Amino acid sequence: MTKAKRYRLEPRDVKAGYRPGPDSPIEGRDPSERVKVRGSMVWLQHAGTGLRVEGKLPDGEFTVRQIQLHEVDLRKSLFAELELKVARRLGLQK
């Protein structure tokens, strides 16, 4: 008995976005500058199915570089979540 191959989502089929919170402007800031973050969201959407997942960045005071690293980590976990949702929608995984 062979193990079923896990469904892999193509990154090119996923749109991504970032919505800064009301007190979280980081555009044009120096990477070492500290910024208060509150209510900032990251989302991913699969183009083929329209399925969307989103997550919240941690609130607090961070450097712009730290915010970017938090965003990368969040996108990775959201991608895995979206991959599973799409696989289930397509009937490729239970």
PyMOL Python script that loads the backbone (N, CA, C, O; Angstrom):
from pymol import cmd

cmd.read_pdbstr("""\
ATOM      1  N   MET A   1       0.842  -1.175   0.000  1.00  0.00           N
ATOM      2  CA  MET A   1       0.000   0.000   0.000  1.00  0.00           C
ATOM      3  C   MET A   1       0.891   1.243   0.000  1.00  0.00           C
ATOM      4  O   MET A   1       1.758   1.391   0.861  1.00  0.00           O
ATOM      5  N   THR A   2       0.675   2.125  -0.961  1.00  0.00           N
ATOM      6  CA  THR A   2       1.486   3.336  -1.040  1.00  0.00           C
ATOM      7  C   THR A   2       0.770   4.504  -0.381  1.00  0.00           C
ATOM      8  O   THR A   2      -0.458   4.594  -0.376  1.00  0.00           O
ATOM      9  N   LYS A   3       1.564   5.372   0.159  1.00  0.00           N
ATOM     10  CA  LYS A   3       1.032   6.548   0.823  1.00  0.00           C
ATOM     11  C   LYS A   3       0.616   7.579  -0.231  1.00  0.00           C
ATOM     12  O   LYS A   3       1.356   7.819  -1.185  1.00  0.00           O
ATOM     13  N   ALA A   4      -0.569   8.192  -0.065  1.00  0.00           N
ATOM     14  CA  ALA A   4      -1.041   9.196  -1.011  1.00  0.00           C
ATOM     15  C   ALA A   4      -0.126  10.424  -0.968  1.00  0.00           C
ATOM     16  O   ALA A   4       0.323  10.843   0.099  1.00  0.00           O
ATOM     17  N   LYS A   5       0.136  10.982  -2.133  1.00  0.00           N
ATOM     18  CA  LYS A   5       0.978  12.156  -2.227  1.00  0.00           C
ATOM     19  C   LYS A   5       0.218  13.375  -1.718  1.00  0.00           C
ATOM     20  O   LYS A   5      -0.947  13.575  -2.062  1.00  0.00           O
ATOM     21  N   ARG A   6       0.870  14.176  -0.910  1.00  0.00           N
ATOM     22  CA  ARG A   6       0.244  15.371  -0.343  1.00  0.00           C
ATOM     23  C   ARG A   6       0.061  16.433  -1.414  1.00  0.00           C
ATOM     24  O   ARG A   6       0.955  16.660  -2.230  1.00  0.00           O
ATOM     25  N   TYR A   7      -1.082  17.074  -1.412  1.00  0.00           N
ATOM     26  CA  TYR A   7      -1.371  18.154  -2.357  1.00  0.00           C
ATOM     27  C   TYR A   7      -0.449  19.340  -2.079  1.00  0.00           C
ATOM     28  O   TYR A   7      -0.257  19.726  -0.926  1.00  0.00           O
ATOM     29  N   ARG A   8       0.109  19.902  -3.118  1.00  0.00           N
ATOM     30  CA  ARG A   8       0.981  21.072  -2.999  1.00  0.00           C
ATOM     31  C   ARG A   8       0.373  22.230  -3.773  1.00  0.00           C
ATOM     32  O   ARG A   8       0.078  22.111  -4.963  1.00  0.00           O
ATOM     33  N   LEU A   9       0.190  23.331  -3.098  1.00  0.00           N
ATOM     34  CA  LEU A   9      -0.346  24.535  -3.705  1.00  0.00           C
ATOM     35  C   LEU A   9       0.770  25.273  -4.434  1.00  0.00           C
ATOM     36  O   LEU A   9       1.885  25.385  -3.923  1.00  0.00           O
ATOM     37  N   GLU A  10       0.470  25.771  -5.618  1.00  0.00           N
ATOM     38  CA  GLU A  10       1.450  26.544  -6.384  1.00  0.00           C
ATOM     39  C   GLU A  10       1.460  27.990  -5.878  1.00  0.00           C
ATOM     40  O   GLU A  10       0.420  28.649  -5.901  1.00  0.00           O
ATOM     41  N   PRO A  11       2.599  28.492  -5.427  1.00  0.00           N
ATOM     42  CA  PRO A  11       2.658  29.868  -4.928  1.00  0.00           C
ATOM     43  C   PRO A  11       2.156  30.907  -5.938  1.00  0.00           C
ATOM     44  O   PRO A  11       1.605  31.936  -5.547  1.00  0.00           O
ATOM     45  N   ARG A  12       2.345  30.641  -7.216  1.00  0.00           N
ATOM     46  CA  ARG A  12       1.889  31.609  -8.225  1.00  0.00           C
ATOM     47  C   ARG A  12       0.360  31.710  -8.293  1.00  0.00           C
ATOM     48  O   ARG A  12      -0.172  32.653  -8.878  1.00  0.00           O
ATOM     49  N   ASP A  13      -0.349  30.741  -7.695  1.00  0.00           N
ATOM     50  CA  ASP A  13      -1.811  30.757  -7.675  1.00  0.00           C
ATOM     51  C   ASP A  13      -2.374  31.446  -6.430  1.00  0.00           C
ATOM     52  O   ASP A  13      -3.581  31.412  -6.187  1.00  0.00           O
ATOM     53  N   VAL A  14      -1.503  32.064  -5.654  1.00  0.00           N
ATOM     54  CA  VAL A  14      -1.924  32.671  -4.387  1.00  0.00           C
ATOM     55  C   VAL A  14      -1.618  34.172  -4.401  1.00  0.00           C
ATOM     56  O   VAL A  14      -0.495  34.597  -4.672  1.00  0.00           O
ATOM     57  N   LYS A  15      -2.650  34.953  -4.100  1.00  0.00           N
ATOM     58  CA  LYS A  15      -2.472  36.403  -3.933  1.00  0.00           C
ATOM     59  C   LYS A  15      -2.275  36.669  -2.451  1.00  0.00           C
ATOM     60  O   LYS A  15      -2.864  35.996  -1.604  1.00  0.00           O
ATOM     61  N   ALA A  16      -1.445  37.651  -2.145  1.00  0.00           N
ATOM     62  CA  ALA A  16      -1.166  37.975  -0.749  1.00  0.00           C
ATOM     63  C   ALA A  16      -1.395  39.457  -0.509  1.00  0.00           C
ATOM     64  O   ALA A  16      -1.258  40.282  -1.412  1.00  0.00           O
ATOM     65  N   GLY A  17      -1.746  39.774   0.727  1.00  0.00           N
ATOM     66  CA  GLY A  17      -1.938  41.170   1.070  1.00  0.00           C
ATOM     67  C   GLY A  17      -1.609  41.432   2.519  1.00  0.00           C
ATOM     68  O   GLY A  17      -1.563  40.522   3.347  1.00  0.00           O
ATOM     69  N   TYR A  18      -1.382  42.695   2.802  1.00  0.00           N
ATOM     70  CA  TYR A  18      -1.062  43.150   4.149  1.00  0.00           C
ATOM     71  C   TYR A  18      -1.932  44.358   4.427  1.00  0.00           C
ATOM     72  O   TYR A  18      -1.983  45.289   3.623  1.00  0.00           O
ATOM     73  N   ARG A  19      -2.612  44.352   5.552  1.00  0.00           N
ATOM     74  CA  ARG A  19      -3.430  45.493   5.944  1.00  0.00           C
ATOM     75  C   ARG A  19      -2.897  45.997   7.279  1.00  0.00           C
ATOM     76  O   ARG A  19      -3.100  45.358   8.311  1.00  0.00           O
ATOM     77  N   PRO A  20      -2.210  47.151   7.263  1.00  0.00           N
ATOM     78  CA  PRO A  20      -1.682  47.667   8.520  1.00  0.00           C
ATOM     79  C   PRO A  20      -2.812  48.129   9.429  1.00  0.00           C
ATOM     80  O   PRO A  20      -3.863  48.573   8.966  1.00  0.00           O
ATOM     81  N   GLY A  21      -2.580  48.017  10.712  1.00  0.00           N
ATOM     82  CA  GLY A  21      -3.544  48.523  11.675  1.00  0.00           C
ATOM     83  C   GLY A  21      -3.534  50.042  11.677  1.00  0.00           C
ATOM     84  O   GLY A  21      -2.701  50.659  11.013  1.00  0.00           O
ATOM     85  N   PRO A  22      -4.448  50.646  12.413  1.00  0.00           N
ATOM     86  CA  PRO A  22      -4.547  52.104  12.416  1.00  0.00           C
ATOM     87  C   PRO A  22      -3.294  52.809  12.931  1.00  0.00           C
ATOM     88  O   PRO A  22      -3.018  53.947  12.550  1.00  0.00           O
ATOM     89  N   ASP A  23      -2.539  52.139  13.793  1.00  0.00           N
ATOM     90  CA  ASP A  23      -1.330  52.751  14.360  1.00  0.00           C
ATOM     91  C   ASP A  23      -0.062  52.059  13.877  1.00  0.00           C
ATOM     92  O   ASP A  23       0.956  52.081  14.569  1.00  0.00           O
ATOM     93  N   SER A  24      -0.112  51.451  12.705  1.00  0.00           N
ATOM     94  CA  SER A  24       1.007  50.604  12.273  1.00  0.00           C
ATOM     95  C   SER A  24       1.598  50.993  10.920  1.00  0.00           C
ATOM     96  O   SER A  24       1.799  50.119  10.077  1.00  0.00           O
ATOM     97  N   PRO A  25       1.881  52.262  10.685  1.00  0.00           N
ATOM     98  CA  PRO A  25       2.469  52.619   9.388  1.00  0.00           C
ATOM     99  C   PRO A  25       3.956  52.254   9.342  1.00  0.00           C
ATOM    100  O   PRO A  25       4.735  52.746  10.158  1.00  0.00           O
ATOM    101  N   ILE A  26       4.352  51.408   8.407  1.00  0.00           N
ATOM    102  CA  ILE A  26       5.780  51.062   8.313  1.00  0.00           C
ATOM    103  C   ILE A  26       6.375  51.468   6.968  1.00  0.00           C
ATOM    104  O   ILE A  26       7.589  51.385   6.781  1.00  0.00           O
ATOM    105  N   GLU A  27       5.544  51.901   6.039  1.00  0.00           N
ATOM    106  CA  GLU A  27       6.047  52.294   4.721  1.00  0.00           C
ATOM    107  C   GLU A  27       7.054  53.440   4.852  1.00  0.00           C
ATOM    108  O   GLU A  27       6.797  54.431   5.535  1.00  0.00           O
ATOM    109  N   GLY A  28       8.190  53.291   4.195  1.00  0.00           N
ATOM    110  CA  GLY A  28       9.197  54.338   4.170  1.00  0.00           C
ATOM    111  C   GLY A  28       9.980  54.510   5.463  1.00  0.00           C
ATOM    112  O   GLY A  28      10.743  55.466   5.599  1.00  0.00           O
ATOM    113  N   ARG A  29       9.804  53.614   6.397  1.00  0.00           N
ATOM    114  CA  ARG A  29      10.526  53.701   7.668  1.00  0.00           C
ATOM    115  C   ARG A  29      11.863  52.985   7.576  1.00  0.00           C
ATOM    116  O   ARG A  29      12.032  52.054   6.790  1.00  0.00           O
ATOM    117  N   ASP A  30      12.799  53.430   8.384  1.00  0.00           N
ATOM    118  CA  ASP A  30      14.097  52.781   8.484  1.00  0.00           C
ATOM    119  C   ASP A  30      13.903  51.416   9.144  1.00  0.00           C
ATOM    120  O   ASP A  30      13.156  51.314  10.116  1.00  0.00           O
ATOM    121  N   PRO A  31      14.565  50.349   8.635  1.00  0.00           N
ATOM    122  CA  PRO A  31      14.384  49.000   9.195  1.00  0.00           C
ATOM    123  C   PRO A  31      14.705  48.881  10.687  1.00  0.00           C
ATOM    124  O   PRO A  31      14.207  47.972  11.351  1.00  0.00           O
ATOM    125  N   SER A  32      15.523  49.780  11.217  1.00  0.00           N
ATOM    126  CA  SER A  32      15.876  49.689  12.637  1.00  0.00           C
ATOM    127  C   SER A  32      14.947  50.547  13.510  1.00  0.00           C
ATOM    128  O   SER A  32      15.027  50.494  14.738  1.00  0.00           O
ATOM    129  N   GLU A  33      14.083  51.323  12.888  1.00  0.00           N
ATOM    130  CA  GLU A  33      13.171  52.190  13.647  1.00  0.00           C
ATOM    131  C   GLU A  33      12.097  51.353  14.347  1.00  0.00           C
ATOM    132  O   GLU A  33      11.570  50.399  13.774  1.00  0.00           O
ATOM    133  N   ARG A  34      11.783  51.718  15.580  1.00  0.00           N
ATOM    134  CA  ARG A  34      10.752  50.996  16.345  1.00  0.00           C
ATOM    135  C   ARG A  34       9.383  51.599  16.025  1.00  0.00           C
ATOM    136  O   ARG A  34       9.211  52.816  15.951  1.00  0.00           O
ATOM    137  N   VAL A  35       8.424  50.700  15.840  1.00  0.00           N
ATOM    138  CA  VAL A  35       7.065  51.096  15.474  1.00  0.00           C
ATOM    139  C   VAL A  35       6.085  50.308  16.321  1.00  0.00           C
ATOM    140  O   VAL A  35       6.293  49.122  16.578  1.00  0.00           O
ATOM    141  N   LYS A  36       5.015  50.962  16.757  1.00  0.00           N
ATOM    142  CA  LYS A  36       3.954  50.255  17.472  1.00  0.00           C
ATOM    143  C   LYS A  36       3.057  49.577  16.449  1.00  0.00           C
ATOM    144  O   LYS A  36       2.653  50.182  15.455  1.00  0.00           O
ATOM    145  N   VAL A  37       2.756  48.324  16.707  1.00  0.00           N
ATOM    146  CA  VAL A  37       1.906  47.546  15.805  1.00  0.00           C
ATOM    147  C   VAL A  37       0.647  47.149  16.570  1.00  0.00           C
ATOM    148  O   VAL A  37       0.716  46.639  17.689  1.00  0.00           O
ATOM    149  N   ARG A  38      -0.487  47.390  15.951  1.00  0.00           N
ATOM    150  CA  ARG A  38      -1.760  47.004  16.577  1.00  0.00           C
ATOM    151  C   ARG A  38      -2.773  46.742  15.469  1.00  0.00           C
ATOM    152  O   ARG A  38      -3.081  47.629  14.673  1.00  0.00           O
ATOM    153  N   GLY A  39      -3.278  45.537  15.426  1.00  0.00           N
ATOM    154  CA  GLY A  39      -4.351  45.200  14.497  1.00  0.00           C
ATOM    155  C   GLY A  39      -3.943  44.998  13.048  1.00  0.00           C
ATOM    156  O   GLY A  39      -4.790  45.087  12.159  1.00  0.00           O
ATOM    157  N   SER A  40      -2.677  44.730  12.784  1.00  0.00           N
ATOM    158  CA  SER A  40      -2.230  44.509  11.406  1.00  0.00           C
ATOM    159  C   SER A  40      -2.538  43.079  10.969  1.00  0.00           C
ATOM    160  O   SER A  40      -2.338  42.133  11.730  1.00  0.00           O
ATOM    161  N   MET A  41      -3.021  42.931   9.747  1.00  0.00           N
ATOM    162  CA  MET A  41      -3.448  41.629   9.220  1.00  0.00           C
ATOM    163  C   MET A  41      -2.678  41.275   7.956  1.00  0.00           C
ATOM    164  O   MET A  41      -2.290  42.141   7.173  1.00  0.00           O
ATOM    165  N   VAL A  42      -2.471  39.977   7.783  1.00  0.00           N
ATOM    166  CA  VAL A  42      -1.898  39.415   6.559  1.00  0.00           C
ATOM    167  C   VAL A  42      -2.928  38.436   6.017  1.00  0.00           C
ATOM    168  O   VAL A  42      -3.528  37.684   6.786  1.00  0.00           O
ATOM    169  N   TRP A  43      -3.144  38.433   4.701  1.00  0.00           N
ATOM    170  CA  TRP A  43      -4.089  37.486   4.109  1.00  0.00           C
ATOM    171  C   TRP A  43      -3.505  36.860   2.858  1.00  0.00           C
ATOM    172  O   TRP A  43      -2.658  37.441   2.181  1.00  0.00           O
ATOM    173  N   LEU A  44      -3.985  35.651   2.571  1.00  0.00           N
ATOM    174  CA  LEU A  44      -3.640  34.928   1.350  1.00  0.00           C
ATOM    175  C   LEU A  44      -4.943  34.443   0.719  1.00  0.00           C
ATOM    176  O   LEU A  44      -5.863  34.030   1.425  1.00  0.00           O
ATOM    177  N   GLN A  45      -5.018  34.495  -0.610  1.00  0.00           N
ATOM    178  CA  GLN A  45      -6.218  34.039  -1.312  1.00  0.00           C
ATOM    179  C   GLN A  45      -5.822  33.197  -2.516  1.00  0.00           C
ATOM    180  O   GLN A  45      -4.975  33.586  -3.319  1.00  0.00           O
ATOM    181  N   HIS A  46      -6.461  32.024  -2.621  1.00  0.00           N
ATOM    182  CA  HIS A  46      -6.210  31.126  -3.745  1.00  0.00           C
ATOM    183  C   HIS A  46      -7.034  31.600  -4.939  1.00  0.00           C
ATOM    184  O   HIS A  46      -8.255  31.731  -4.848  1.00  0.00           O
ATOM    185  N   ALA A  47      -6.364  31.852  -6.046  1.00  0.00           N
ATOM    186  CA  ALA A  47      -7.034  32.398  -7.220  1.00  0.00           C
ATOM    187  C   ALA A  47      -8.076  31.445  -7.798  1.00  0.00           C
ATOM    188  O   ALA A  47      -9.139  31.888  -8.233  1.00  0.00           O
ATOM    189  N   GLY A  48      -7.793  30.162  -7.809  1.00  0.00           N
ATOM    190  CA  GLY A  48      -8.692  29.195  -8.439  1.00  0.00           C
ATOM    191  C   GLY A  48      -9.996  28.954  -7.703  1.00  0.00           C
ATOM    192  O   GLY A  48     -11.042  28.781  -8.328  1.00  0.00           O
ATOM    193  N   THR A  49      -9.940  28.942  -6.375  1.00  0.00           N
ATOM    194  CA  THR A  49     -11.137  28.631  -5.589  1.00  0.00           C
ATOM    195  C   THR A  49     -11.712  29.846  -4.875  1.00  0.00           C
ATOM    196  O   THR A  49     -12.864  29.826  -4.442  1.00  0.00           O
ATOM    197  N   GLY A  50     -10.926  30.890  -4.753  1.00  0.00           N
ATOM    198  CA  GLY A  50     -11.371  32.067  -4.020  1.00  0.00           C
ATOM    199  C   GLY A  50     -11.249  31.921  -2.511  1.00  0.00           C
ATOM    200  O   GLY A  50     -11.605  32.834  -1.766  1.00  0.00           O
ATOM    201  N   LEU A  51     -10.741  30.761  -2.052  1.00  0.00           N
ATOM    202  CA  LEU A  51     -10.575  30.552  -0.619  1.00  0.00           C
ATOM    203  C   LEU A  51      -9.542  31.530  -0.072  1.00  0.00           C
ATOM    204  O   LEU A  51      -8.534  31.815  -0.718  1.00  0.00           O
ATOM    205  N   ARG A  52      -9.810  32.038   1.127  1.00  0.00           N
ATOM    206  CA  ARG A  52      -8.944  33.046   1.723  1.00  0.00           C
ATOM    207  C   ARG A  52      -8.699  32.712   3.196  1.00  0.00           C
ATOM    208  O   ARG A  52      -9.595  32.252   3.903  1.00  0.00           O
ATOM    209  N   VAL A  53      -7.474  32.954   3.634  1.00  0.00           N
ATOM    210  CA  VAL A  53      -7.125  32.820   5.045  1.00  0.00           C
ATOM    211  C   VAL A  53      -6.446  34.114   5.469  1.00  0.00           C
ATOM    212  O   VAL A  53      -5.803  34.789   4.664  1.00  0.00           O
ATOM    213  N   GLU A  54      -6.598  34.443   6.730  1.00  0.00           N
ATOM    214  CA  GLU A  54      -5.917  35.639   7.219  1.00  0.00           C
ATOM    215  C   GLU A  54      -5.469  35.425   8.652  1.00  0.00           C
ATOM    216  O   GLU A  54      -6.002  34.585   9.376  1.00  0.00           O
ATOM    217  N   GLY A  55      -4.489  36.198   9.033  1.00  0.00           N
ATOM    218  CA  GLY A  55      -3.954  36.113  10.377  1.00  0.00           C
ATOM    219  C   GLY A  55      -3.512  37.480  10.846  1.00  0.00           C
ATOM    220  O   GLY A  55      -3.272  38.383  10.044  1.00  0.00           O
ATOM    221  N   LYS A  56      -3.409  37.619  12.147  1.00  0.00           N
ATOM    222  CA  LYS A  56      -3.068  38.892  12.770  1.00  0.00           C
ATOM    223  C   LYS A  56      -1.619  38.865  13.234  1.00  0.00           C
ATOM    224  O   LYS A  56      -1.171  37.895  13.845  1.00  0.00           O
ATOM    225  N   LEU A  57      -0.901  39.922  12.941  1.00  0.00           N
ATOM    226  CA  LEU A  57       0.450  40.071  13.468  1.00  0.00           C
ATOM    227  C   LEU A  57       0.359  40.381  14.958  1.00  0.00           C
ATOM    228  O   LEU A  57      -0.620  40.979  15.404  1.00  0.00           O
ATOM    229  N   PRO A  58       1.361  39.985  15.728  1.00  0.00           N
ATOM    230  CA  PRO A  58       1.306  40.273  17.164  1.00  0.00           C
ATOM    231  C   PRO A  58       1.338  41.781  17.417  1.00  0.00           C
ATOM    232  O   PRO A  58       2.052  42.521  16.739  1.00  0.00           O
ATOM    233  N   ASP A  59       0.562  42.218  18.392  1.00  0.00           N
ATOM    234  CA  ASP A  59       0.580  43.622  18.789  1.00  0.00           C
ATOM    235  C   ASP A  59       1.814  43.875  19.640  1.00  0.00           C
ATOM    236  O   ASP A  59       2.265  42.995  20.372  1.00  0.00           O
ATOM    237  N   GLY A  60       2.351  45.067  19.540  1.00  0.00           N
ATOM    238  CA  GLY A  60       3.503  45.425  20.353  1.00  0.00           C
ATOM    239  C   GLY A  60       4.355  46.462  19.658  1.00  0.00           C
ATOM    240  O   GLY A  60       3.960  47.028  18.638  1.00  0.00           O
ATOM    241  N   GLU A  61       5.520  46.706  20.212  1.00  0.00           N
ATOM    242  CA  GLU A  61       6.464  47.647  19.627  1.00  0.00           C
ATOM    243  C   GLU A  61       7.648  46.865  19.081  1.00  0.00           C
ATOM    244  O   GLU A  61       8.333  46.160  19.822  1.00  0.00           O
ATOM    245  N   PHE A  62       7.884  46.992  17.786  1.00  0.00           N
ATOM    246  CA  PHE A  62       8.918  46.229  17.098  1.00  0.00           C
ATOM    247  C   PHE A  62       9.680  47.140  16.144  1.00  0.00           C
ATOM    248  O   PHE A  62       9.211  48.221  15.789  1.00  0.00           O
ATOM    249  N   THR A  63      10.874  46.682  15.732  1.00  0.00           N
ATOM    250  CA  THR A  63      11.550  47.374  14.639  1.00  0.00           C
ATOM    251  C   THR A  63      10.838  46.969  13.349  1.00  0.00           C
ATOM    252  O   THR A  63      10.143  45.954  13.302  1.00  0.00           O
ATOM    253  N   VAL A  64      11.016  47.761  12.329  1.00  0.00           N
ATOM    254  CA  VAL A  64      10.411  47.442  11.038  1.00  0.00           C
ATOM    255  C   VAL A  64      10.892  46.067  10.578  1.00  0.00           C
ATOM    256  O   VAL A  64      10.109  45.287  10.036  1.00  0.00           O
ATOM    257  N   ARG A  65      12.153  45.771  10.787  1.00  0.00           N
ATOM    258  CA  ARG A  65      12.717  44.462  10.396  1.00  0.00           C
ATOM    259  C   ARG A  65      12.036  43.333  11.153  1.00  0.00           C
ATOM    260  O   ARG A  65      11.741  42.294  10.562  1.00  0.00           O
ATOM    261  N   GLN A  66      11.778  43.506  12.445  1.00  0.00           N
ATOM    262  CA  GLN A  66      11.088  42.477  13.221  1.00  0.00           C
ATOM    263  C   GLN A  66       9.666  42.255  12.698  1.00  0.00           C
ATOM    264  O   GLN A  66       9.191  41.121  12.630  1.00  0.00           O
ATOM    265  N   ILE A  67       9.003  43.338  12.335  1.00  0.00           N
ATOM    266  CA  ILE A  67       7.646  43.229  11.772  1.00  0.00           C
ATOM    267  C   ILE A  67       7.694  42.409  10.486  1.00  0.00           C
ATOM    268  O   ILE A  67       6.849  41.542  10.260  1.00  0.00           O
ATOM    269  N   GLN A  68       8.687  42.690   9.650  1.00  0.00           N
ATOM    270  CA  GLN A  68       8.825  41.951   8.392  1.00  0.00           C
ATOM    271  C   GLN A  68       9.053  40.466   8.652  1.00  0.00           C
ATOM    272  O   GLN A  68       8.501  39.626   7.941  1.00  0.00           O
ATOM    273  N   LEU A  69       9.852  40.130   9.656  1.00  0.00           N
ATOM    274  CA  LEU A  69      10.101  38.725   9.986  1.00  0.00           C
ATOM    275  C   LEU A  69       8.845  38.051  10.526  1.00  0.00           C
ATOM    276  O   LEU A  69       8.567  36.900  10.191  1.00  0.00           O
ATOM    277  N   HIS A  70       8.079  38.765  11.366  1.00  0.00           N
ATOM    278  CA  HIS A  70       6.798  38.231  11.853  1.00  0.00           C
ATOM    279  C   HIS A  70       5.869  37.958  10.671  1.00  0.00           C
ATOM    280  O   HIS A  70       5.168  36.947  10.639  1.00  0.00           O
ATOM    281  N   GLU A  71       5.875  38.868   9.707  1.00  0.00           N
ATOM    282  CA  GLU A  71       5.006  38.715   8.536  1.00  0.00           C
ATOM    283  C   GLU A  71       5.401  37.490   7.712  1.00  0.00           C
ATOM    284  O   GLU A  71       4.531  36.756   7.241  1.00  0.00           O
ATOM    285  N   VAL A  72       6.689  37.264   7.535  1.00  0.00           N
ATOM    286  CA  VAL A  72       7.165  36.089   6.793  1.00  0.00           C
ATOM    287  C   VAL A  72       6.721  34.806   7.492  1.00  0.00           C
ATOM    288  O   VAL A  72       6.236  33.882   6.839  1.00  0.00           O
ATOM    289  N   ASP A  73       6.882  34.744   8.809  1.00  0.00           N
ATOM    290  CA  ASP A  73       6.463  33.560   9.570  1.00  0.00           C
ATOM    291  C   ASP A  73       4.958  33.344   9.461  1.00  0.00           C
ATOM    292  O   ASP A  73       4.499  32.215   9.290  1.00  0.00           O
ATOM    293  N   LEU A  74       4.200  34.421   9.559  1.00  0.00           N
ATOM    294  CA  LEU A  74       2.748  34.317   9.469  1.00  0.00           C
ATOM    295  C   LEU A  74       2.334  33.841   8.077  1.00  0.00           C
ATOM    296  O   LEU A  74       1.450  32.993   7.952  1.00  0.00           O
ATOM    297  N   ARG A  75       2.958  34.373   7.043  1.00  0.00           N
ATOM    298  CA  ARG A  75       2.627  33.948   5.671  1.00  0.00           C
ATOM    299  C   ARG A  75       2.899  32.450   5.471  1.00  0.00           C
ATOM    300  O   ARG A  75       2.135  31.763   4.792  1.00  0.00           O
ATOM    301  N   LYS A  76       3.981  31.952   6.059  1.00  0.00           N
ATOM    302  CA  LYS A  76       4.293  30.520   5.939  1.00  0.00           C
ATOM    303  C   LYS A  76       3.194  29.672   6.571  1.00  0.00           C
ATOM    304  O   LYS A  76       2.740  28.693   5.977  1.00  0.00           O
ATOM    305  N   SER A  77       2.771  30.045   7.763  1.00  0.00           N
ATOM    306  CA  SER A  77       1.724  29.252   8.414  1.00  0.00           C
ATOM    307  C   SER A  77       0.385  29.410   7.701  1.00  0.00           C
ATOM    308  O   SER A  77      -0.383  28.452   7.611  1.00  0.00           O
ATOM    309  N   LEU A  78       0.099  30.602   7.195  1.00  0.00           N
ATOM    310  CA  LEU A  78      -1.139  30.805   6.439  1.00  0.00           C
ATOM    311  C   LEU A  78      -1.124  30.019   5.132  1.00  0.00           C
ATOM    312  O   LEU A  78      -2.156  29.502   4.705  1.00  0.00           O
ATOM    313  N   PHE A  79       0.042  29.928   4.496  1.00  0.00           N
ATOM    314  CA  PHE A  79       0.146  29.170   3.251  1.00  0.00           C
ATOM    315  C   PHE A  79      -0.184  27.704   3.501  1.00  0.00           C
ATOM    316  O   PHE A  79      -0.910  27.088   2.721  1.00  0.00           O
ATOM    317  N   ALA A  80       0.346  27.142   4.588  1.00  0.00           N
ATOM    318  CA  ALA A  80       0.052  25.743   4.925  1.00  0.00           C
ATOM    319  C   ALA A  80      -1.437  25.561   5.200  1.00  0.00           C
ATOM    320  O   ALA A  80      -2.027  24.562   4.789  1.00  0.00           O
ATOM    321  N   GLU A  81      -2.044  26.519   5.891  1.00  0.00           N
ATOM    322  CA  GLU A  81      -3.476  26.457   6.183  1.00  0.00           C
ATOM    323  C   GLU A  81      -4.296  26.534   4.889  1.00  0.00           C
ATOM    324  O   GLU A  81      -5.252  25.781   4.704  1.00  0.00           O
ATOM    325  N   LEU A  82      -3.910  27.448   4.006  1.00  0.00           N
ATOM    326  CA  LEU A  82      -4.618  27.591   2.735  1.00  0.00           C
ATOM    327  C   LEU A  82      -4.457  26.347   1.873  1.00  0.00           C
ATOM    328  O   LEU A  82      -5.408  25.912   1.225  1.00  0.00           O
ATOM    329  N   GLU A  83      -3.268  25.779   1.862  1.00  0.00           N
ATOM    330  CA  GLU A  83      -2.992  24.568   1.100  1.00  0.00           C
ATOM    331  C   GLU A  83      -3.939  23.441   1.518  1.00  0.00           C
ATOM    332  O   GLU A  83      -4.478  22.729   0.670  1.00  0.00           O
ATOM    333  N   LEU A  84      -4.133  23.285   2.811  1.00  0.00           N
ATOM    334  CA  LEU A  84      -5.033  22.252   3.326  1.00  0.00           C
ATOM    335  C   LEU A  84      -6.489  22.549   2.953  1.00  0.00           C
ATOM    336  O   LEU A  84      -7.227  21.648   2.555  1.00  0.00           O
ATOM    337  N   LYS A  85      -6.893  23.803   3.082  1.00  0.00           N
ATOM    338  CA  LYS A  85      -8.272  24.180   2.725  1.00  0.00           C
ATOM    339  C   LYS A  85      -8.563  23.925   1.249  1.00  0.00           C
ATOM    340  O   LYS A  85      -9.625  23.412   0.897  1.00  0.00           O
ATOM    341  N   VAL A  86      -7.612  24.288   0.390  1.00  0.00           N
ATOM    342  CA  VAL A  86      -7.802  24.089  -1.053  1.00  0.00           C
ATOM    343  C   VAL A  86      -7.862  22.598  -1.367  1.00  0.00           C
ATOM    344  O   VAL A  86      -8.709  22.162  -2.146  1.00  0.00           O
ATOM    345  N   ALA A  87      -6.977  21.823  -0.772  1.00  0.00           N
ATOM    346  CA  ALA A  87      -6.975  20.370  -1.002  1.00  0.00           C
ATOM    347  C   ALA A  87      -8.316  19.761  -0.606  1.00  0.00           C
ATOM    348  O   ALA A  87      -8.858  18.917  -1.319  1.00  0.00           O
ATOM    349  N   ARG A  88      -8.843  20.194   0.528  1.00  0.00           N
ATOM    350  CA  ARG A  88     -10.150  19.683   0.968  1.00  0.00           C
ATOM    351  C   ARG A  88     -11.259  20.117   0.019  1.00  0.00           C
ATOM    352  O   ARG A  88     -12.138  19.322  -0.315  1.00  0.00           O
ATOM    353  N   ARG A  89     -11.223  21.362  -0.414  1.00  0.00           N
ATOM    354  CA  ARG A  89     -12.250  21.867  -1.339  1.00  0.00           C
ATOM    355  C   ARG A  89     -12.233  21.081  -2.653  1.00  0.00           C
ATOM    356  O   ARG A  89     -13.282  20.801  -3.233  1.00  0.00           O
ATOM    357  N   LEU A  90     -11.037  20.732  -3.109  1.00  0.00           N
ATOM    358  CA  LEU A  90     -10.891  19.996  -4.366  1.00  0.00           C
ATOM    359  C   LEU A  90     -11.093  18.490  -4.185  1.00  0.00           C
ATOM    360  O   LEU A  90     -11.047  17.731  -5.153  1.00  0.00           O
ATOM    361  N   GLY A  91     -11.315  18.066  -2.947  1.00  0.00           N
ATOM    362  CA  GLY A  91     -11.540  16.657  -2.673  1.00  0.00           C
ATOM    363  C   GLY A  91     -10.294  15.805  -2.744  1.00  0.00           C
ATOM    364  O   GLY A  91     -10.370  14.596  -2.965  1.00  0.00           O
ATOM    365  N   LEU A  92      -9.142  16.436  -2.556  1.00  0.00           N
ATOM    366  CA  LEU A  92      -7.869  15.726  -2.657  1.00  0.00           C
ATOM    367  C   LEU A  92      -7.330  15.285  -1.300  1.00  0.00           C
ATOM    368  O   LEU A  92      -6.345  14.551  -1.222  1.00  0.00           O
ATOM    369  N   GLN A  93      -7.979  15.735  -0.239  1.00  0.00           N
ATOM    370  CA  GLN A  93      -7.527  15.399   1.107  1.00  0.00           C
ATOM    371  C   GLN A  93      -8.729  15.473   2.052  1.00  0.00           C
ATOM    372  O   GLN A  93      -9.639  16.283   1.875  1.00  0.00           O
ATOM    373  N   LYS A  94      -8.699  14.603   3.056  1.00  0.00           N
ATOM    374  CA  LYS A  94      -9.810  14.596   4.024  1.00  0.00           C
ATOM    375  C   LYS A  94      -9.563  15.564   5.143  1.00  0.00           C
ATOM    376  O   LYS A  94     -10.392  15.690   6.044  1.00  0.00           O
TER     377      LYS A  94
END
""", "prot")
cmd.dss("prot")
cmd.show_as("cartoon", "prot")
cmd.util.cbc("prot")
cmd.orient("prot")
